[in-house]
Amino acid sequence: MSDDLPPVLTVTAEGPVRLVVINRPDELNAVNADLHRALAEVWRELAADLEARVVILTGTGRAFSAGGDLEWITSFLDDPAARDESIREGAQIIEEMLRFPLPVIAAVNGPAMGLGASIAVLCDVVLLSERAYLADPHVAVGLVAGDGGAAFWPLLTPILRTREYLYTGDRIDAATAVEVGLASRVVAPDDLLPEARKLAERLAAQPPEALRGTKRVVNMYLSQALAGPMQAGFAAEVVSMQTPEHRERLLALRDRTR
């Protein structure tokens, strides 16, 4: 792998498996500028790794990812160039994950919120620790849930359930996430990475062209279904980023967490 990736996202080779770890544990793996860029760029680097067969994506510490770093997101209020770059990279993350040829197993070790939830759900298999939950709190801070939730969740779970969770930002516990189709299965915390590795080894032993071709066909359907909603979602999110309600709620949230 390239040395260009910042230390907030690490990649370790375990035979044919690549373990990708979100590594900002003191900030609950919240996504800042460096991590956002790394999440946009890592997939092409992994695809170019000819020895790789399967990827496991997880987080360090207590969280998978608490979503966007509040200091970084707050900077967008007065920096439209940074805001627009974040939207471009956000679209790149989703496009690259949908295009990525290898199976990706999410080992969701703790809370996965906002972009963290979107990244988890975009993986091919989603294993949730019993301590994990999903949440998309965009609306609660005055934002359209444009970077995955509003566009992607309705493809996986009943729209009535999706609406309630997106409108309220309520947490979806691990068992409920499996029930509604946002995760594959629940795993005991101590068994999470062993189970992910066991599944990764099994997938790595499958005929690679058959596995890649099957993923390509499945994700072709997803890409076609997402094309319109994703573009509309990002456009609506940019508009909501410029509203007084978003500024007021975001600054209040940042001040409470300092």
C-alpha positions in Angstrom: 0.0 0.0 0.0 1.0 3.6 -0.6 2.5 5.7 2.2 0.2 8.6 1.1 -2.6 7.5 3.5 -2.6 9.5 6.8 -2.3 7.5 10.1 -6.0 8.1 10.8 -6.7 5.2 8.3 -4.4 2.2 8.5 -4.1 -0.8 6.2 -2.6 -4.1 7.3 -2.0 -7.2 5.1 -3.1 -10.5 6.7 -2.4 -12.9 3.8 -5.0 -12.2 1.2 -7.1 -10.1 3.6 -6.6 -6.4 4.1 -7.6 -5.0 7.5 -8.6 -1.3 7.1 -8.9 0.4 10.5 -10.4 3.9 11.2 -7.9 5.2 13.7 -9.0 8.3 15.7 -10.0 6.5 18.9 -9.8 9.6 21.1 -12.4 11.3 18.9 -14.6 8.2 18.6 -13.2 7.9 15.0 -15.1 11.0 13.9 -14.2 11.9 10.3 -12.0 14.9 9.9 -10.5 16.3 6.6 -7.6 13.8 6.6 -9.8 10.8 7.3 -12.4 11.9 4.7 -9.7 12.2 2.0 -8.3 8.8 3.0 -11.7 7.1 2.8 -12.1 8.5 -0.7 -8.7 7.3 -1.9 -8.1 4.0 -0.1 -10.4 2.0 -2.4 -8.4 2.5 -5.6 -5.2 1.7 -3.7 -6.7 -1.5 -2.4 -8.1 -2.4 -5.9 -4.6 -2.1 -7.3 -3.2 -4.6 -4.7 -3.0 -7.7 -6.7 -2.5 -10.0 -3.7 -5.7 -8.7 -1.9 -8.9 -10.8 -2.0 -11.0 -9.5 0.8 -11.2 -6.3 2.9 -12.3 -6.0 6.6 -13.2 -2.5 7.7 -13.4 -1.7 11.4 -12.7 1.0 14.0 -10.2 1.4 16.8 -11.5 1.8 20.3 -15.1 2.1 21.4 -16.6 3.4 18.1 -16.7 2.4 14.5 -17.2 6.1 13.6 -19.1 8.9 15.3 -19.7 10.6 11.9 -18.3 14.0 11.0 -15.8 15.7 13.3 -17.7 18.8 14.7 -14.7 21.2 14.4 -14.2 20.2 10.7 -17.9 20.4 9.9 -18.2 23.8 11.7 -15.5 25.2 9.4 -17.8 24.8 6.5 -20.1 27.5 7.8 -17.6 30.2 6.6 -15.6 28.3 4.1 -17.7 27.3 1.0 -14.6 25.9 -0.8 -14.0 23.4 2.0 -17.7 22.6 2.1 -17.9 21.9 -1.6 -14.7 19.8 -1.5 -16.2 17.7 1.3 -19.3 17.1 -0.8 -17.1 16.1 -3.8 -15.2 13.7 -1.6 -18.4 12.3 -0.1 -19.7 11.4 -3.5 -16.3 9.9 -4.3 -16.4 7.6 -1.2 -19.8 6.2 -2.2 -18.9 5.8 -5.8 -15.6 4.1 -5.1 -17.1 1.7 -2.6 -19.8 0.7 -5.1 -17.2 0.3 -7.8 -14.7 -1.6 -5.6 -14.2 -5.1 -6.9 -13.4 -7.1 -3.7 -15.9 -8.1 -1.0 -15.8 -5.8 2.0 -16.8 -6.9 5.5 -17.7 -4.2 8.0 -16.9 -5.2 11.6 -18.9 -2.6 13.3 -17.4 -2.5 16.8 -19.4 0.4 18.2 -21.5 3.4 17.3 -21.7 4.1 13.5 -23.3 7.5 13.0 -23.9 9.7 10.0 -21.2 9.1 7.4 -19.9 6.2 9.6 -23.3 4.5 9.3 -23.3 5.1 5.5 -19.9 3.6 5.1 -20.8 0.6 7.2 -24.0 -0.1 5.3 -22.2 0.2 1.9 -20.1 -2.8 2.8 -21.0 -6.2 1.4 -21.4 -7.9 4.7 -22.2 -5.9 7.9 -21.3 -7.6 11.2 -22.5 -5.6 14.2 -21.1 -6.0 17.7 -23.9 -6.3 20.4 -22.6 -2.9 21.6 -22.9 -1.2 18.2 -25.8 0.9 16.9 -26.5 2.9 13.7 -27.8 6.4 13.6 -28.1 9.2 11.0 -28.6 12.5 12.9 -28.3 14.8 9.9 -31.8 16.2 10.3 -31.3 16.9 14.0 -28.5 19.4 13.1 -30.5 21.0 10.2 -29.0 18.9 7.4 -30.5 16.8 4.6 -29.3 13.2 5.1 -27.7 13.4 1.6 -24.5 11.3 2.0 -26.1 7.9 2.0 -29.0 7.6 4.5 -31.9 9.2 2.5 -30.7 7.7 -0.8 -29.4 4.3 0.3 -31.4 3.0 3.2 -34.7 2.8 1.3 -33.1 0.2 -1.0 -32.4 -2.1 2.0 -35.2 -1.5 4.5 -38.9 -0.7 4.4 -39.4 3.0 3.7 -41.7 3.5 6.6 -39.0 2.4 9.0 -36.4 4.4 7.1 -38.4 7.6 7.4 -38.8 7.4 11.2 -35.1 6.8 11.8 -33.9 9.5 9.3 -36.4 12.1 10.5 -35.7 11.6 14.2 -32.0 10.5 14.1 -32.9 7.8 16.7 -30.4 5.0 17.3 -31.0 1.7 15.7 -29.7 -1.0 18.0 -27.8 -4.0 16.6 -30.7 -6.5 16.7 -33.1 -4.0 15.1 -30.6 -3.1 12.4 -30.5 -6.8 11.4 -34.3 -7.0 11.6 -34.9 -4.1 9.2 -32.1 -5.1 6.7 -29.3 -2.6 7.5 -26.9 -5.3 8.9 -26.2 -8.9 8.3 -25.9 -10.3 11.8 -25.1 -9.5 15.4 -21.9 -10.8 17.0 -20.6 -10.9 20.5 -18.0 -8.1 21.0 -15.1 -10.4 21.7 -16.0 -12.5 18.6 -16.4 -9.6 16.2 -13.0 -9.6 14.6 -12.5 -13.4 14.7 -15.9 -13.8 13.0 -14.9 -11.2 10.4 -11.6 -12.9 9.8 -13.2 -16.3 9.5 -15.7 -15.1 6.9 -12.9 -13.2 5.1 -10.8 -16.3 4.8 -13.8 -18.2 3.5 -14.4 -15.6 0.8 -10.7 -15.4 0.0 -10.8 -19.1 -0.9 -13.7 -18.6 -3.4 -12.9 -18.5 -7.1 -12.0 -14.8 -7.5 -13.5 -14.0 -10.9 -16.8 -15.6 -9.9 -16.9 -13.6 -6.7 -15.9 -10.3 -8.3 -18.4 -10.8 -11.1 -21.2 -11.5 -8.7 -20.4 -8.4 -6.7 -20.2 -6.3 -9.9 -23.7 -7.4 -11.0 -25.2 -6.7 -7.6 -23.6 -3.3 -7.3 -24.6 -2.4 -10.8 -28.2 -2.6 -9.6 -27.4 -0.5 -6.6 -25.5 2.1 -8.7 -28.4 2.5 -11.1 -30.9 2.8 -8.3 -28.8 5.4 -6.5 -27.9 7.6 -9.4 -30.8 10.0 -9.2 -31.4 10.0 -5.4 -27.7 10.4 -4.6 -27.2 13.5 -6.8 -30.4 15.0 -5.4 -29.3 14.2 -1.9 -26.0 15.9 -2.1 -27.5 18.9 -3.8 -30.1 19.2 -1.1 -27.5 18.8 1.6 -25.4 21.7 0.2 -28.5 23.9 0.4 -29.3 22.9 3.9 -25.6 23.6 5.0 -26.3 27.3 4.3 -29.5 27.6 6.4 -29.7 29.6 9.7 -31.2 26.5 11.4 -28.1 24.4 10.5 -25.7 27.1 11.7 -27.6 27.6 15.0 -27.9 23.9 15.8 -24.4 22.9 14.8 -22.8 25.7 16.8 -24.9 24.7 19.8 -23.9 21.1 19.5 -20.3 21.9 19.1 -20.4 24.1 22.2 -22.0 21.4 24.3 -19.4 18.8 23.4 -16.3 21.0 24.0 
